[in-house]
C-alpha cells in the first residue's frame, strides 16, 4: 500500500545550531514549559529495522525525509542515505539540513537524494549575508533538486495568536504539519511535531493505512496557526562558530570549482 504524503525519520538528537523553540531539540508546548529533546539517535542498524517494519507491513511511503537534529552530522549519514535509496521503502528520499556541514562526503551523499531541503538562518550573524554566500558557492548544482528556506522565526506550539477564532476542526484544517511532519518511531507514527513531542496519539503500524489524516484530540488545545517568535539561539557563541565553519566549507567548495575550471 502506498502511503501518500511526507514521513520523517529523525536519525540524530544533536545539531550544530541551538535554536530556541526547535520542534525536536527545544520542544515546548505553551509558554510555561522547559525545552526538552524529543527524538533519538538511530544507528544504521536501527534505520534498517525501521525500514523492515514498514516493508513487512506492506507499506511504501510516497516521500521519506531524513531529519535530526542536523542529519548530515550523523557519523553514518552516507551509509544511511545509500541504504534508504536502495531499500525502495519510499518513492522519494529527501533530507532537511542547515547545510553547515557540507563536506565532500556529505555533498556526495546528498547528490543521490531526490531533494535537498536547506534552511538558512540569517540571524545567527546579522552582519553576514548567509543566503548570498550559499547561493554563490554553487553547491546546489550538485543536487538533483533543492529547496531553500530562510528561517527568521519559529512557531510557538500551544501559544495562540490574538484575534483568531480557534476550534478543533479549524486547527486541524489549517495545520500544515499533518501532511509534512509525520514522524516514524518504530511501530508508532506521530502526525505532527506536537504529537511527537508529547508522545501522544501515535498510530500503531497496523493502522497506518486506515488512520492517517484522522483529526487529533490534541487539536482542541493546539491553536493553529500559533504565535511566532523571532529566531534566537540558546548558545550564540557556539552557533556563530559553527555558522562560520559552514561558510568556510562553502568557500572551499567554491574555490575547488574555480581550480577545476582553470
C-alpha positions in Angstrom: 0.0 0.0 0.0 1.3 3.4 -0.9 1.1 5.9 1.9 0.6 9.4 0.5 2.3 12.5 1.9 5.7 13.1 3.7 7.1 11.0 6.5 10.1 11.9 8.7 12.8 9.8 10.2 14.9 11.6 12.8 18.3 9.9 12.8 20.2 12.1 15.3 19.4 14.0 18.5 22.0 16.7 18.2 22.6 19.7 16.0 25.3 22.2 15.1 22.9 25.0 15.8 20.9 25.6 19.1 17.6 27.1 18.0 15.2 28.3 20.7 11.8 26.7 20.1 13.2 23.9 17.9 10.4 21.4 17.5 12.6 18.4 18.4 15.6 19.8 20.4 13.9 22.5 22.4 10.3 21.3 22.3 7.8 23.4 24.2 4.1 23.2 24.3 3.0 26.5 25.7 4.9 29.3 27.5 5.3 27.6 30.8 7.3 24.6 29.9 11.0 23.9 29.7 12.5 22.7 26.5 13.2 19.0 26.0 14.8 16.8 23.4 12.1 14.5 21.9 14.0 12.5 19.3 16.6 9.7 19.5 19.9 8.8 17.9 19.5 5.9 15.4 22.3 3.7 14.2 22.3 2.3 10.7 21.1 -1.0 12.1 18.1 0.8 13.8 17.3 2.5 10.5 17.3 -0.9 8.8 15.0 -2.3 11.4 12.6 0.7 10.9 12.5 0.0 7.2 12.0 -3.7 7.7 8.9 -2.9 9.9 7.5 -0.7 7.2 8.1 -3.2 4.4 6.9 -6.2 6.5 3.6 -4.4 6.8 3.4 -4.0 3.0 3.7 -0.2 3.0 5.6 2.1 0.7 6.0 5.8 1.6 5.5 8.5 -1.0 8.2 10.7 0.5 10.6 9.9 3.3 12.6 12.9 4.8 15.8 12.4 6.8 16.0 14.8 9.7 17.8 15.4 13.0 18.9 17.4 14.8 21.3 18.0 11.9 21.2 14.7 10.0 24.4 15.4 8.0 26.4 15.2 11.2 25.4 11.6 11.8 28.6 9.5 11.5 26.8 7.0 9.3 24.9 9.6 7.2 26.3 8.4 3.8 25.5 4.8 4.6 22.0 5.6 5.7 21.3 7.6 2.5 22.6 4.7 0.4 20.5 2.1 2.3 17.3 4.2 2.2 17.6 4.7 -1.5 18.4 1.1 -2.2 15.6 -0.2 0.0 13.0 1.5 -2.1 10.9 2.0 1.1 9.9 5.3 -0.4 9.3 6.7 -3.9 11.4 9.7 -3.0 14.0 10.3 -0.2 14.8 13.9 0.9 17.0 15.4 3.5 16.4 18.5 5.7 19.6 20.3 6.5 21.1 23.7 7.5 23.9 23.0 5.0 26.6 23.9 7.5 28.3 20.5 7.3 28.8 20.3 3.5 32.0 18.2 3.4 32.8 16.3 0.2 31.4 13.1 1.7 28.1 14.8 2.7 27.8 16.6 -0.7 28.3 13.2 -2.4 25.6 11.6 -0.3 23.1 14.4 -0.8 23.7 14.3 -4.6 22.0 10.9 -4.6 18.8 12.1 -3.0 15.7 13.3 -4.8 15.6 16.6 -3.0 17.8 18.6 -0.5 15.7 21.0 1.7 18.0 23.7 3.1 17.2 26.0 5.9 19.2 29.2 6.1 19.4 31.0 9.4 20.5 34.6 8.7 20.1 35.8 12.3 23.0 33.7 13.5 25.2 36.5 12.2 23.3 39.6 11.1 26.5 41.1 9.6 26.8 38.2 7.0 24.5 37.7 4.1 24.3 33.9 4.6 21.8 33.3 1.8 24.0 35.1 -0.8 27.1 33.2 0.4 25.3 29.9 0.0 24.0 30.7 -3.5 27.4 32.0 -4.7 29.1 28.8 -3.5 27.3 26.8 -6.2 26.8 23.7 -4.0 23.2 23.3 -5.1 24.5 22.4 -8.6 25.5 19.0 -7.1 21.9 18.1 -6.2 19.0 16.8 -8.2 16.6 19.3 -6.7 17.0 21.9 -4.0 14.5 23.9 -1.9 15.8 26.9 0.1 14.0 28.4 3.1 15.1 31.4 5.0 14.3 30.9 8.7 13.7 34.1 10.7 11.1 32.8 13.2 9.7 29.6 14.8 6.2 28.6 15.7 5.4 28.5 19.4 3.3 25.5 19.8 0.4 25.8 22.2 0.5 29.6 22.2 -2.4 31.3 20.4 -2.4 34.5 18.3 -4.8 37.3 19.3 -7.9 37.9 17.2 -8.1 34.4 15.7 -11.1 32.1 16.5 -9.7 28.7 17.2 -11.7 25.4 17.0 -10.5 21.8 17.0 -11.6 21.5 13.3 -10.2 24.8 12.3 -6.8 24.0 14.0 -6.7 20.7 12.1 -7.7 22.1 8.8 -5.2 25.0 8.9 -2.2 22.9 10.2 0.4 22.1 7.5 2.1 19.6 9.7 -0.4 16.8 9.3 0.9 16.2 5.7 4.5 17.1 6.2 5.7 16.1 9.7 4.6 12.5 10.2 7.3 11.1 12.4 8.2 7.4 12.3 9.3 5.8 15.6 9.3 2.1 15.4 5.8 0.8 15.2 4.4 4.3 16.0 3.6 7.2 13.7 3.0 10.7 15.1 1.1 13.0 12.8 2.7 16.3 13.9 5.5 17.9 15.9 3.2 18.3 19.0 2.0 14.7 18.9 5.6 13.6 18.5 6.9 15.9 21.2 4.3 14.9 23.8 4.4 11.3 22.7 0.6 11.2 22.5 -1.9 9.9 20.0 0.5 7.9 18.0 -0.8 5.5 15.4 0.2 1.8 15.5 1.8 0.5 12.3 -1.1 -1.9 11.8 -3.4 1.1 11.4 -1.2 3.5 9.3 -3.2 2.7 6.2 -6.6 3.4 7.9 -6.0 6.2 10.4 -3.7 8.7 8.6 -5.4 12.1 8.3 -7.5 11.4 11.4 -8.1 14.6 13.4 -6.3 14.6 16.8 -7.8 15.3 20.3 -4.6 17.5 20.7 -6.1 19.8 18.1 -8.6 21.0 20.8 -5.7 22.6 22.7 -3.2 23.3 20.0 -4.1 26.6 18.4 -3.1 26.8 14.7 -1.6 29.0 13.4 0.2 29.6 16.7 2.2 32.6 17.8 5.7 33.1 16.3 8.9 34.2 17.9 11.9 35.7 16.2 14.7 33.1 15.8 17.1 33.1 18.8 20.0 31.0 19.8 20.3 29.1 23.1 24.1 29.1 22.6 25.0 32.2 20.5 28.8 31.7 20.6 28.6 28.1 19.5 26.2 28.8 16.8 28.3 31.7 15.5 31.3 29.5 15.4 29.5 26.7 13.6 28.0 29.0 11.1 31.4 30.2 10.1 32.7 26.7 9.9 29.9 26.1 7.5 30.7 29.2 5.5 34.3 28.0 5.3 33.2 24.7 3.7 31.1 26.7 1.2 34.1 28.8 0.3 36.3 25.8 0.0 33.9 24.2 -2.4 33.7 27.4 -4.5 37.5 27.6 -4.7 37.7 23.9 -5.8 35.3 24.6 -8.6 37.3 27.6 -9.7 40.5 25.5 -9.7 38.8 22.8 -11.8 37.7 25.4 -14.3 41.3 26.6 -14.7 
